[in-house]
Amino acid sequence: MKLWGGRFGKETEDIVHRFTSSLSFDRRLARQDLRVTEAHALALRECGILSPDEYQRVLSALRDMGRELEEGSFPIGGDEDIHSAVERVLVERLGETGAKLRTARSRNDQVAADLRLYLMEEAAEVMHRLTDLMEVFLDLAEEHLGVIMPGFTHLQPAQPVLLSHHLLAYFEMFKRDLERFAQARSRMDRCPLGSGALAGVGFPLDRWLLAEESGFGGITANSVDAVSDRDFAADFLYAAALTSVHLSRLAEEIVMWMNPRFGFLRLDEAYTTGSSIMPQKANPDLAELIRGKAGRMVGHLVSLLVMLKGQPLAYNRDLQEDKEGVFDAAEQLRSMLEITAAAMRTAEFDRERMLEAAAEGYLNATDLADYLVGKGVPFLRAHEAAGKAVRMCLDRGGIPLEELSLEDLRALEPSFEEDVYSCLSLQECVKARDLPGGTSPGRVEEALREARDWLEAEGRRLTR
């Protein structure tokens, strides 16, 4: 059963039907379509299109269909889309009463409502999984307080930091992701029902009733915008793409840190895979797949934006292409968050190897320069002296800065004194970064407390 066709003198060619049909993927919106149809039936009863008895029959049929959907017995056939399928079944079961449901609505406002509801639910699910992952990172940071590791810039050894500080950097990324999904979800929460095809409808529907019964917090302000807007889908895909980018950055570090040349991290064997030819291998395939899927997520966002940019107002059939990327992004992101949380929850960090690596590469050279600044030497000159000290160490076979004698140091800069050696230990280097947001033990403990408080209060509030 088509929802159109009266003006046509020919049947649609099968090839056209197959090309234009969206049922293979928009059937995911069946539950939302039933909910929206139930709200529409109530609004039609309130404005006199359906009698109370007809409304009850429609309501009963829709709830039967909902149960069938849960059981997997809903009779989806060769319909054009999920909206056609729902309406076909209503007409088959209720006759003329079912046919009245087409009054005062279009697939244009119907699909916009369905997709908004779907993405509101998906955003909520993603947010719950994000908070689970954030809790894993807080637990890891708490467990490894005091563990020193090398920090990197340009993937070169830079300065020592606490592992907990590094882990909390990911917490901050995921915190922004959580807020971003909450903001996106808030903007989705407007009901387009009553907008019709583009101009509104000619029946006195109570749009606020439609919104409340469908599960929205408000209504859209402009009918032309309501049916053509997919900003809410772009919001979701942007938030999903950026979350995936953050997961990909973590995945890249997992891959590197599991390499014996780093040796910082071991994933539980249950979260690795083997090789079909090399018996010794335990590969971080899940991290590599997350890294790959992140590109796929960015592609979904770009695809939607490119599709939207060329559309005049109002609705165009191009908008059918908004869904497959959205559905895939939602499903993939849920899996990525779940597997990352599970893998990191059971991961083991090699504290000794991290400390050993932090002692390589002259990560205390900045502290040597800072020491001179404390003696009144301008930083430009102090930087030069510290750089020459590193050069001297390299020329002597790569000895550490601590092995240079006081005479060696004074030959570079007379302001060096005996107390210089106390500032060169990794513990002192870390301790010196004692300001908000820094890596000193006290600041990291403070940041950890604040992060946990935020997650328990604001984070949980956002996910309600």
BAKOLNU-69999 format. One record per residue (C-alpha): residue number from 1; residue in one letter; x, y, z. Coordinates in steps of 0.25 Angstrom, whole numbers, plus 5000, padded with zeros to 4 digits. Example, Ala and Ser with C-alpha at 12.3 -4.5 7.8 and 13.67 -1.06 7.14 Angstrom:
BEGIN
num,residu,xx,yy,zz
1,A,5049,4982,5031
2,S,5055,4996,5029
# end
This chain:
BEGIN
num,residu,xx,yy,zz
1,M,5000,5000,5000
2,K,5006,5014,4996
3,L,5002,5026,5003
4,W,5001,5033,4990
5,G,4997,5030,4976
6,G,4983,5036,4972
7,R,4989,5045,4961
8,F,4997,5034,4955
9,G,4993,5026,4943
10,K,5004,5016,4943
11,E,5010,5007,4954
12,T,5023,5010,4959
13,E,5034,5001,4952
14,D,5040,4991,4961
15,I,5054,4996,4959
16,V,5049,5010,4964
17,H,5042,5004,4976
18,R,5055,4997,4980
19,F,5063,5009,4978
20,T,5054,5018,4986
21,S,5050,5009,4997
22,S,5056,5012,5011
23,L,5050,5000,5018
24,S,5062,4992,5019
25,F,5069,5002,5029
26,D,5057,5011,5034
27,R,5050,4999,5040
28,R,5059,5003,5052
29,L,5049,5014,5054
30,A,5037,5005,5056
31,R,5036,5007,5071
32,Q,5037,5022,5070
33,D,5027,5022,5058
34,L,5017,5015,5067
35,R,5019,5024,5078
36,V,5017,5036,5069
37,T,5005,5030,5062
38,E,4999,5028,5076
39,A,5001,5042,5079
40,H,4995,5047,5066
41,A,4983,5038,5068
42,L,4980,5045,5082
43,A,4981,5059,5075
44,L,4972,5054,5064
45,R,4962,5050,5075
46,E,4963,5063,5082
47,C,4960,5071,5069
48,G,4948,5062,5065
49,I,4954,5054,5054
50,L,4954,5041,5062
51,S,4942,5037,5071
52,P,4946,5032,5085
53,D,4942,5018,5080
54,E,4951,5019,5068
55,Y,4962,5025,5076
56,Q,4962,5013,5085
57,R,4962,5003,5074
58,V,4974,5010,5068
59,L,4981,5010,5081
60,S,4978,4995,5083
61,A,4983,4992,5069
62,L,4996,5000,5071
63,R,4999,4994,5084
64,D,4997,4980,5078
65,M,5007,4984,5067
66,G,5017,4989,5078
67,R,5016,4975,5084
68,E,5018,4968,5071
69,L,5030,4977,5069
70,E,5036,4973,5082
71,E,5034,4958,5078
72,G,5039,4959,5064
73,S,5025,4956,5058
74,F,5022,4970,5052
75,P,5017,4968,5038
76,I,5027,4976,5030
77,G,5026,4973,5015
78,G,5030,4980,5003
79,D,5026,4994,5007
80,E,5033,5007,5003
81,D,5037,5011,5017
82,I,5033,5008,5032
83,H,5022,5019,5032
84,S,5015,5012,5020
85,A,5017,4998,5027
86,V,5010,5003,5040
87,E,4999,5010,5033
88,R,4997,4998,5024
89,V,4995,4989,5036
90,L,4986,4999,5042
91,V,4977,5000,5030
92,E,4977,4984,5028
93,R,4973,4983,5043
94,L,4963,4995,5045
95,G,4959,4998,5030
96,E,4953,5012,5029
97,T,4957,5016,5043
98,G,4972,5012,5040
99,A,4971,5021,5028
100,K,4967,5033,5036
101,L,4981,5033,5042
102,R,4987,5040,5030
103,T,4979,5052,5033
104,A,4987,5065,5037
105,R,5001,5059,5035
106,S,5011,5056,5025
107,R,5023,5046,5025
108,N,5031,5059,5025
109,D,5028,5063,5039
110,Q,5026,5048,5043
111,V,5040,5044,5039
112,A,5046,5056,5046
113,A,5039,5053,5059
114,D,5043,5038,5058
115,L,5058,5041,5055
116,R,5058,5052,5066
117,L,5052,5042,5076
118,Y,5062,5031,5072
119,L,5074,5040,5073
120,M,5070,5045,5087
121,E,5069,5031,5092
122,E,5083,5028,5085
123,A,5089,5040,5091
124,A,5084,5036,5105
125,E,5090,5022,5103
126,V,5103,5028,5098
127,M,5104,5037,5110
128,H,5102,5025,5120
129,R,5113,5018,5113
130,L,5122,5030,5114
131,T,5120,5032,5129
132,D,5124,5017,5130
133,L,5137,5019,5123
134,M,5140,5032,5130
135,E,5138,5024,5143
136,V,5148,5014,5138
137,F,5158,5025,5136
138,L,5156,5031,5150
139,D,5158,5017,5156
140,L,5171,5015,5148
141,A,5176,5029,5152
142,E,5173,5026,5166
143,E,5180,5013,5166
144,H,5193,5018,5160
145,L,5195,5031,5168
146,G,5209,5034,5169
147,V,5214,5026,5156
148,I,5223,5034,5148
149,M,5223,5033,5133
150,P,5230,5041,5121
151,G,5221,5051,5115
152,F,5223,5053,5100
153,T,5222,5065,5090
154,H,5224,5061,5075
155,L,5224,5047,5081
156,Q,5238,5050,5086
157,P,5241,5050,5101
158,A,5238,5063,5107
159,Q,5235,5064,5122
160,P,5232,5054,5133
161,V,5217,5054,5137
162,L,5209,5045,5146
163,L,5201,5034,5139
164,S,5189,5038,5147
165,H,5190,5052,5141
166,H,5191,5046,5127
167,L,5179,5037,5129
168,L,5171,5049,5134
169,A,5174,5056,5121
170,Y,5165,5046,5115
171,F,5155,5048,5126
172,E,5154,5063,5121
173,M,5152,5059,5107
174,F,5141,5049,5110
175,K,5135,5060,5119
176,R,5134,5069,5108
177,D,5128,5058,5099
178,L,5117,5056,5110
179,E,5114,5071,5110
180,R,5113,5071,5095
181,F,5103,5060,5094
182,A,5095,5066,5105
183,Q,5095,5079,5097
184,A,5091,5072,5084
185,R,5080,5064,5091
186,S,5074,5077,5097
187,R,5074,5083,5083
188,M,5067,5070,5078
189,D,5056,5071,5088
190,R,5046,5079,5079
191,C,5034,5072,5073
192,P,5031,5075,5058
193,L,5018,5068,5057
194,G,5007,5078,5052
195,S,5017,5083,5042
196,G,5011,5075,5031
197,A,5018,5074,5018
198,L,5024,5088,5020
199,A,5013,5098,5023
200,G,5006,5093,5035
201,V,4992,5086,5034
202,G,4978,5091,5033
203,F,4973,5084,5045
204,P,4973,5089,5059
205,L,4983,5079,5065
206,D,4988,5082,5079
207,R,5003,5082,5076
208,W,5007,5083,5091
209,L,4999,5070,5093
210,L,5006,5064,5081
211,A,5019,5068,5087
212,E,5016,5063,5101
213,E,5010,5049,5097
214,S,5022,5047,5087
215,G,5032,5050,5098
216,F,5037,5063,5094
217,G,5039,5075,5103
218,G,5034,5086,5093
219,I,5030,5089,5079
220,T,5037,5094,5066
221,A,5035,5108,5063
222,N,5034,5108,5048
223,S,5028,5097,5039
224,V,5037,5099,5027
225,D,5049,5098,5036
226,A,5043,5086,5044
227,V,5042,5077,5032
228,S,5055,5081,5025
229,D,5064,5082,5038
230,R,5075,5071,5040
231,D,5084,5080,5049
232,F,5080,5070,5060
233,A,5085,5059,5052
234,A,5098,5066,5049
235,D,5099,5070,5064
236,F,5099,5055,5068
237,L,5109,5051,5057
238,Y,5118,5062,5061
239,A,5118,5058,5075
240,A,5120,5044,5071
241,A,5131,5047,5062
242,L,5139,5055,5072
243,T,5136,5044,5083
244,S,5142,5034,5073
245,V,5154,5043,5070
246,H,5157,5043,5085
247,L,5155,5028,5086
248,S,5164,5027,5074
249,R,5175,5035,5081
250,L,5174,5026,5093
251,A,5175,5014,5083
252,E,5187,5019,5077
253,E,5194,5020,5090
254,I,5189,5006,5094
255,V,5196,5001,5081
256,M,5209,5008,5084
257,W,5209,5005,5099
258,M,5207,4990,5096
259,N,5219,4990,5087
260,P,5231,4984,5095
261,R,5239,4996,5091
262,F,5230,5004,5100
263,G,5225,4993,5109
264,F,5216,5002,5117
265,L,5203,4994,5116
266,R,5198,4980,5115
267,L,5183,4977,5111
268,D,5177,4965,5117
269,E,5178,4953,5107
270,A,5163,4953,5106
271,Y,5164,4966,5099
272,T,5175,4963,5089
273,T,5175,4953,5077
274,G,5186,4944,5071
275,S,5193,4942,5058
276,S,5190,4931,5048
277,I,5204,4929,5045
278,M,5212,4935,5057
279,P,5209,4927,5070
280,Q,5215,4938,5079
281,K,5206,4949,5075
282,A,5196,4956,5084
283,N,5191,4967,5076
284,P,5183,4980,5080
285,D,5173,4978,5069
286,L,5161,4984,5077
287,A,5169,4997,5078
288,E,5173,4996,5063
289,L,5158,4994,5059
290,I,5154,5006,5068
291,R,5165,5015,5061
292,G,5159,5010,5047
293,K,5144,5012,5051
294,A,5147,5026,5056
295,G,5150,5030,5041
296,R,5137,5023,5037
297,M,5130,5032,5047
298,V,5136,5045,5042
299,G,5132,5040,5028
300,H,5117,5039,5033
301,L,5118,5054,5038
302,V,5124,5059,5025
303,S,5114,5051,5016
304,L,5102,5057,5024
305,L,5108,5072,5023
306,V,5111,5070,5008
307,M,5097,5065,5006
308,L,5090,5076,5013
309,K,5098,5088,5007
310,G,5091,5087,4994
311,Q,5077,5086,4998
312,P,5067,5097,4996
313,L,5055,5098,5006
314,A,5047,5090,5009
315,Y,5047,5075,5009
316,N,5055,5068,4998
317,R,5057,5053,4996
318,D,5072,5054,4998
319,L,5068,5054,5013
320,Q,5065,5039,5012
321,E,5081,5038,5012
322,D,5082,5044,5026
323,K,5079,5031,5033
324,E,5088,5020,5029
325,G,5100,5028,5034
326,V,5093,5032,5047
327,F,5089,5017,5050
328,D,5103,5012,5047
329,A,5109,5023,5056
330,A,5100,5020,5067
331,E,5102,5005,5067
332,Q,5117,5006,5065
333,L,5119,5017,5076
334,R,5112,5009,5086
335,S,5121,4997,5083
336,M,5134,5005,5083
337,L,5131,5011,5097
338,E,5127,4998,5103
339,I,5139,4990,5098
340,T,5149,5002,5102
341,A,5143,5002,5116
342,A,5144,4987,5117
343,A,5158,4986,5112
344,M,5163,4998,5120
345,R,5157,4992,5133
346,T,5166,4980,5132
347,A,5178,4986,5126
348,E,5191,4986,5134
349,F,5202,4997,5134
350,D,5216,4994,5136
351,R,5221,5004,5147
352,E,5235,5001,5146
353,R,5236,5001,5131
354,M,5229,5015,5131
355,L,5239,5021,5142
356,E,5251,5015,5134
357,A,5246,5021,5121
358,A,5244,5035,5128
359,A,5259,5034,5132
360,E,5263,5034,5118
361,G,5263,5045,5108
362,Y,5267,5057,5118
363,L,5253,5060,5122
364,N,5259,5068,5134
365,A,5266,5078,5125
366,T,5255,5088,5126
367,D,5256,5087,5141
368,L,5271,5090,5140
369,A,5268,5103,5132
370,D,5257,5106,5143
371,Y,5267,5104,5154
372,L,5276,5115,5147
373,V,5264,5124,5146
374,G,5262,5123,5161
375,K,5277,5128,5162
376,G,5273,5140,5155
377,V,5278,5136,5141
378,P,5269,5140,5129
379,F,5262,5128,5123
380,L,5268,5131,5109
381,R,5282,5129,5115
382,A,5277,5118,5124
383,H,5271,5110,5113
384,E,5284,5111,5105
385,A,5292,5106,5117
386,A,5283,5094,5119
387,G,5284,5091,5104
388,K,5299,5091,5105
389,A,5298,5082,5117
390,V,5290,5072,5109
391,R,5300,5073,5098
392,M,5311,5070,5107
393,C,5304,5058,5112
394,L,5302,5053,5098
395,D,5316,5055,5095
396,R,5320,5046,5107
397,G,5312,5034,5102
398,G,5298,5039,5107
399,I,5301,5040,5122
400,P,5289,5046,5130
401,L,5290,5061,5134
402,E,5292,5056,5148
403,E,5305,5050,5145
404,L,5311,5064,5141
405,S,5320,5070,5151
406,L,5318,5083,5157
407,E,5331,5088,5150
408,D,5325,5083,5137
409,L,5312,5091,5140
410,R,5319,5104,5144
411,A,5327,5103,5132
412,L,5314,5105,5125
413,E,5308,5115,5134
414,P,5315,5121,5147
415,S,5301,5122,5155
416,F,5301,5106,5157
417,E,5302,5102,5171
418,E,5303,5089,5179
419,D,5287,5089,5181
420,V,5285,5087,5166
421,Y,5285,5072,5167
422,S,5273,5072,5177
423,C,5264,5078,5166
424,L,5268,5068,5155
425,S,5261,5055,5161
426,L,5248,5051,5154
427,Q,5240,5052,5167
428,E,5245,5067,5169
429,C,5242,5070,5154
430,V,5228,5065,5155
431,K,5226,5072,5169
432,A,5230,5085,5163
433,R,5218,5086,5154
434,D,5209,5090,5166
435,L,5199,5099,5160
436,P,5184,5096,5156
437,G,5184,5087,5145
438,G,5198,5083,5147
439,T,5204,5069,5149
440,S,5209,5070,5164
441,P,5204,5059,5173
442,G,5195,5069,5181
443,R,5189,5075,5169
444,V,5186,5062,5162
445,E,5179,5057,5175
446,E,5171,5070,5175
447,A,5168,5068,5161
448,L,5164,5054,5163
449,R,5154,5058,5175
450,E,5148,5069,5166
451,A,5146,5060,5154
452,R,5139,5049,5163
453,D,5130,5059,5169
454,W,5127,5065,5156
455,L,5123,5051,5150
456,E,5115,5048,5162
457,A,5107,5061,5162
458,E,5107,5068,5148
459,G,5110,5055,5140
460,R,5099,5047,5146
461,R,5090,5059,5145
462,L,5093,5060,5130
463,T,5089,5045,5128
464,R,5076,5046,5135
# end
